[in-house]
Amino acid sequence: MPSPRTPVLVGVGEVSERLGEPGYRRRSPVDLAADAAREALADAGVKASTVDTVAGVPQFEISLPWATPLLGASDNYPRSVAGRLGADPRRAVLETGGGQAPQRLVNEFAAAIAAGDADVVLLFGAEAISTIGYYARRDDRPDFSESPGGSLEARGSGLDGIVSMHHVAHGLSDTPSQYSLIDNARRARLKMSRAEYASAIGRLFEPFTAVAAANPHAAAPIFRDAAALMTPTETNRPIADPYTRYVVARDKVNQGAAVVLMSAEAARRHGVREEKWVHLAGHADLNERAMAERADYGDSPAARRAAQHALEVAGIDAGELSALDLYSCYAAPVFIVAEALGVATDDPRGLTVTGGLPFFGGPGNNYSMHAIASVVRRVRAEPGGYGFVGANGGIMSKHSTGVYTTTPYGWKPSDSARIQADLDAVPAPEEAVATDGEGVVETYAVKHVRGGEREGIVLGRLDDGRRFVARSNAILDLLTEGEPIGERVSVRSTPDGNVVT
């Protein structure tokens, strides 16, 4: 029998709506999160008044310092959601941004429950990007502003070490171009042609579309084969090589998800049936180096170790997993984590339980709350099985992982701090700012902007060993048709930044 302080997940909930479809209610992010939380509480069979701690995953528009909520927003999102439910928790937390946030919160508050610092915790998040984008241009737009009052532990944006203004100044201002740096470097390391790598991305994501097609909450519930995913068309335009629109995270969604955690003692006290209990058997939280400090642009040691260590804590290997959800904002995170786990990309178990971010949808920072909800339902349906969730924030910058099972597990801390220290101890190359000299291309991005124009950016290494970033429109043909990685280039500094000549 689990000890009284053992943390257990006892309730999950998901909601969604689509513009123009039956039942559409123009819900705000607070409304969506509250409705998901109601479902999670109902799943557990407990009242909102039992909740002592709430923690919210922030929307993009309140987690990015430069963003402005187009329809207004709550100035205390967790308390607004709690108020909708009739809850009055003693603690309210607004987590930092990033796709790792849902799993990181589960890991954190499972530890807090084990330590006796919480008994009943409600985690939630939601995005209404589709609704907000539509109504922001209309005269009948709603006002989503509210001020519920009450205490709030706001943790900030969490962008330190992720956003380099030096890189932004050279055109790396969007996630597709930054993730393409990783995929392009990985392709070259594997000695694959552009066509071979594009085909691999299509084959990777084809099964994801099948899962999304069967998911009632998916934003794009349409099966597409590998060729359709990677063939540029008017509706599937190139975004950043090697990506087309169909294989990047879809953020125009209206989706919310929530999870309830309790101590075993509280679950018994409130009458939660043990068939609802799911244990966090393993977990890890690790951070990757800043982009310019990574030894291999096409890899992520932190992502690998976070996935592996969660299994180590659980005392299982990947062959024992019955359900997996690998973070899939772009192809690289899926490829890298699957490889770290020793799981083939065409494994019959599948690599997603939702359909993934390009097809289920990418509700801002909260996607993995949906993955957790789906994995919890899967392991409940297959008692004794294990489910894995891998969550990723930034540009493969933050990694939180979890292993879920109905098999009773006592709480076991991870060794993430020691592993992080080992990762941080690896020497990092220096980055030049104003760059004049010769060097080699290590990776590159080609951004496709509307109207057919392209922009090239190169990351490389100077002959003196320092890294550099430079705009590279002078070698666009090489960047789009040849193999630029390993090629020698000349770089010079200008008042507008570094350029390849």
Secondary structure by P-SEA (a helix, b strand, c coil): ccccccccccccccccccccccccccccaaaaaaaaaaaaaaaaccccccccbbbbbccccccccccccccbbbccaaaaaaaaaccccccccccccccccaaaaaaaaaaaaaaccccbbbbccccaaaaaaaacccccccccccccccccccccccccccccaaaaaaccccaaaaaaaaaaaaaaaacccaaaaaaaaaaacaaaaaaaaacccccccccccccccccccccccccccccccccccccccccccbbbbbcaaaaaaaccccccbbbccccbbbbbccccccccccccaaaaaaaaaaaaaaccccccccccccccccaaaaaaaaaaacccccccccccccccccccccccccaaaaaaaaaaaaaaacccbbbbbbbbcccccbbbbbccccccccbbbbaaaaaaaaaaacbbbbbbcccbbbbbbccbbbbbcccbbbbbbbbbbcccccccccccccccccccccccccccbbbbbcccccccc
